[in-house]
Amino acid sequence: MSSPLSDHEKRKQISVRGIAGLGDVVEIKKSFNRHLHFTLVKDRNVATPRDYYFALAHTVRDHLVGRWIRTQQYYYEKDPKRIHYLSLEFYMGRTLQNTMINLGLQNACDEAIYQVKPYTCTASKWTFTRSSISACFLDSMASLGLAAYGYGIRYEFGIFNQKISNGWQVEEADDWLRYGNPWEKARPEYMLPVHFYGRVEQTAEGVKWVETQVVLAMPYDTPVPGFKNNTVNTMRLWSAKAPIDFNLQEFNVGDYIEAVLDRNLAENISRVLYPNDNFFEGKELRLKQEYFVVAATLQDIIRRFKSSKFGCRDPVRTSFETFPEKVAIQLNDTHPALAIPELMRILVDLEKLDWDKAWEVTRQTCAYTNHTVLPEALERWPINLFEKLLPRHLQIIYEINHLHLQRIAAMFPGDHDRLRRMSLIEEGDPKRINMAHLCVVGSHAVNGVARIHSEIVKNTVFKDFYEVEPEKFQNKTNGITPRRWLLLCNPGLADLIAEKIGDDFLTDLFQLRKLLDFIDEDAFICDIANVKQENKQKFAAYLEKEYEVKINPESIFDIHVKRIHEYKRQLLNVLHIITFYNRIKKDPSKHFVPRTVIIGGKAAPGYHMAKMIIKLITAVGQVINNDPVVGDRLKVIYLENYRVSLAEKVIPAADLSEQISTAGTEASGTGNMKFMLNGALTIGTMDGANVEMAEEAGEENLFIFGMRVEDVDAMDKTGYNAREYYERLSELRQVIDQIQTGYFSPKEHELFKDVVNMLMNHDRFKVFADYEAYITCQDRVNELYKNPKEWTRTVIRNIAGSGKFSSDRTISEYARDIWGVEPSDVKIPPPNEPPVESRK
């Protein structure tokens, strides 16, 4: 390759990130300085890096606002079917840089900021972020020209920040709004009431929900720009506010303080995000959150429907005949399931539709995405909690269930066990509402998020429902946006690909197949390897600075980053680490392929075993990293507070991606796709999207090992005996004995007894059963890494095979198969200009 460019030269280079036009640079500098002075009231003598970030964010947002307003005008004029994506967990990650890329402004912003502050940093580095999950679907909806809205909660505190103290996870509050959010716009004029508690009474006019407690839902809007198409959609997050009316009599008798404190209790609804730990906990606050977002969102959707330019706007009564033709509601997991009974309540109680018509409208409007097959993760709310908090909704769910079971009984006379299995109400003490069953019954489409997951959904989780309505069930394999997960986080690789095949791959990721034409070209192989090595060196420098640990950039960067959970089997990785360590100790003079194992992820605060797994990883790392016999042949790093901004650093540097969940437990995964796209090879089981990744790249180009789903099923029937593996496999036995006897916890020998006891006696995820195959597969990894050219050719095959895993493809399938809309290449014009349109 040619000699590396300096940062400033890179900013001047024309690339897929946009051309830095002189006019753009001048305008951005002027706007930046204006916002620094007039918005933030600072000058350069006292401005902090955060001030510069906010000034730039306001500058970039200025470029969004006109497009944002025009997009909403365009939707009003054309009245397309609108998509409403409901999720209790919406976090956007690096908004600034993603916005600059989608607007084609990144190079101009980099150049402008370099001229303003040449010795400080570039615009691309001003990316203050918080822990977040992917917003790939919203990005793709906007990029595909869909009239879409994301709805969720504006949590005051996001998912906790993780600190590792003496090897233990410690949770700290993520006060992400402390300094404000330059991207959001409060909309108090659209504040809406949400009702809780109360009682139901029958009147001459119909059923009424009365004597309720009211909480106000205040919307905050965030723009979501599409990729260079002028579309800017909206993510609307609701914040809980107490009603403004005070009881003046209480005020006059001195209870003012009590009244204010009551307001704070109401506002707790949007205070904090519950960590997603794949364990359902029936907390009243969580149920309040789920209804809060649903109730506010449906009011908003119906307001917009009623004000539609072409809708039926009878001043007395709105016709809802066309509602499913104009409105699609996608339930992202069961958390927004209450949309089904809430829409029924609105249509029957408020809009006075008869039950059958309301049910038809509701079912044709709603669709449900299932995200898990783990039974402990499925929401089952106690009847008594529902009766207290949402009494009218409980009545509606009872009626839905009654009519549903009548239908099933007619189809399967005398099959009482089937009625029990398919009921929305689970018998027990207390009785519970199965929210997944509610979603299936109340939706016109149900989908899994990877082909193998969707098959499990049909064959086990919802088998009875599939037998009744097979046409309802679909698969929509997850995807990621290449704008964030290649162009933003790995610009060196993105530029190299663009040099070879052009930049159309950013909107049509299948174009990456063209890279196979260059797989035997030595110069291209060398370039790919050099980009990877540069990313590894950058990340090694980051680790040295942040973690004060020096690692070997020539070693295999073996990365395992995801939530800590038993089914994701970080413990299997630990067993390999200790096995590798023991082999080095047994024969220190032998040549070993050096390896740096990097593990990261958060454990849910109440998940004891997950926290013990973190402690074990850090304890093992403490011993290995300080053993002079091992040296730099093996290092173990635990990444504190793993989050999107850290993922954007580690994923481009990865050589090996660990995707080793027990077959049949991971719904899909998206981290596996991000690693694949960025040139890491996958070691994994045939689980989740790994199956389709192996199909796309060729199974021989992944390191696949272990039991398949059918093997796991067979073992469940015959029984899993961990001790059998312990006694037969000497290396495994040595590892377990070391953990159990305190080799890695010399000051507390029994520290990990719970971990060993679980592995030996209560391991639902069968770690030992895959141990031998995993170790053998890791030996294959080492062998291939000794041949850099063949390793890199395998990397190229994986990058070329990752085209299927674009969220653009996923959303196109949702649009056509579930929402009944067509993606479009329309570039929304400025006012008074006709659109430039072609159909996809």
Buried (B, 14 or more C-beta within 10 A) or exposed (E): EEEEEEEBEBBBEEBBBBEBBEEBBEBBBEBBBBBBBEBBEBEEEEBEEEBBBBBBBBBBBBBBEEBBEBBEEBBEEEEBBBBBBBBBBBBBBBBBBBBBBBBBBBBBBBBBBBBBBEEEBBBBEBBBBBBBBBBBBBBBBBBBBBBBBBBBBBBBBBBBBBEBEEBEBBBEEBEBBEEEBBBBBBEEEBBBEBBBEBEBEEEEEEBBBEEBEBBBBBBBBBBBBBBBBBBBBBBBBBBBBBEEEBEEEEEEEEBEEEBEEBBEEBBBBBBBBBBBBBBBEEEEEBBBBBBBBBBBBBBBBBEBBEEBEEBBEEEEEBEBEBBBEBBBBBBBBBBBBBBBBBBBBBBBBEBEBEBEEBBBBBBBBBBBBBBBBBEEBBBBBBBEBBEBBBBBBBBBBBBBBEBBBEEBBEEBEEBEEBBEBBBBBBEEEBBBBBBBBBBBBBBBBBBBBBBBBBBBBBEEBBEBBBEBEEEBBBBBBBBBBBBBBBBBBBBBBBBBBBEBBEBEBBBBBBBBBBBEEBBEEEEBBBBBBBBBBBBBEBBBEBBEEEBEBEBBBBBBBBBBBBBBBBBBBBBBBBBBBBBBBBBBEEEEEEEBBBBBBBBBBBBBBEBEBBBBBBBBBBBBBBBBBEBEEBEBBBBBBBBBBBBBBBBBBBBBBBBBBBBBBBBBBBBBBBBBBBBBBBBBBBBBBBBBBBBBBBEBBEEEBBBBBBBBBEBBBEBEEEEBEBEEBBEEBEBBEBBBEBBBBBBBBEEEEEBBBEBBEBBBEEBBBBBBBBBBBBBEBBEEBBEBBEEEEEBBBBBBBBBBBBBBBBBBBBBBBBBEBBBBBBBBBBBBBEEEEEBEEEEB
